[in-house]
Amino acid sequence: MTRVFDVARRLGWRAAVVAGGIAVAASAPWWGTRLLAHLAYFRVRRVELYGRRFIEPADVLARLRVDTNTSVWTDLGVLERRVAAHPQVRSVEIERRLPGTLVVRITEDLPVAFVPATQGLRAVDAAGRTLPIDPSRSGVDLPVVATADPAVLGLLDEVRGRTPELYDRISTVRRTGKDELALALPGLTVRAMADVSARRLADIIPVEHDLARRHAHVAELDLRFRDQVIARLQ
């Protein structure tokens, strides 16, 4: 009984020290965190990453530059700035989970299309910025556009947000004139004005369903005429 009692007292004492140390750090962060940073109990032993889609976890860890000698009481603002410097990170928040975990939450700047380049395809976001994504390694499947056309990229970004199942079917988008677009879907071409909205583009979905129900083989759907979807059959 004496042995159990002693262990319990020791555990209670350690818990009190930890709780008291945290309270000190909160009330006097300019010197309290420096004190806690020297305790091995608060060394970083785990990093949890949330929100990633295409960024490699190793890239985030490399930018954090933390190891098991780093304290969780290190300046999180410094760590956030390191990760935010990644060209594909839109925002980042890092928090502590005591005693030894850093929780990293990132929001990526997602690619919206591929644009042909001298070295192959390059991934771009909705603003036309090139993102460091290697198509041969990432396995990402995106529509291909001839140039980083702001109108086309904006449309694709809007479609992805509003009707992702339609976005996933678009293989290419090209201008067929100053004010017209042609979108290639599997076995189907969709023609539309350059200022077409994602809502208007989604009008093809019920038409496709109706044509499929009637076993009609459509080659082209035309949205260039207001409030109409004209189907050209094979």
Sequence and secondary structure as in RCSB ss.txt:
>XXXX:A:sequence
MTRVFDVARRLGWRAAVVAGGIAVAASAPWWGTRLLAHLAYFRVRRVELYGRRFIEPADVLARLRVDTNTSVWTD
LGVLERRVAAHPQVRSVEIERRLPGTLVVRITEDLPVAFVPATQGLRAVDAAGRTLPIDPSRSGVDLPVVATADP
AVLGLLDEVRGRTPELYDRISTVRRTGKDELALALPGLTVRAMADVSARRLADIIPVEHDLARRHAHVAELDLRF
RDQVIARLQ
>XXXX:A:secstr
 HHHHHHHHHHHHHHHHHHHHHHHHHH HHHHHHHHHT GGGB  EEEEES SSS HHHHHHHHT  TTSBTTS 
HHHHHHHHHTSTTEEEEEEEEETTTEEEEEEEE    EEEEETTEEEEE TT  EE   HHHH     EESS  H
HHHHHHHHHHHH HHHHTT  EEEEEETTEEEEEETTEEEEEETT  HHHHTTHHHHHHHHHHTT  EEEEE  S
TT  EEEE 
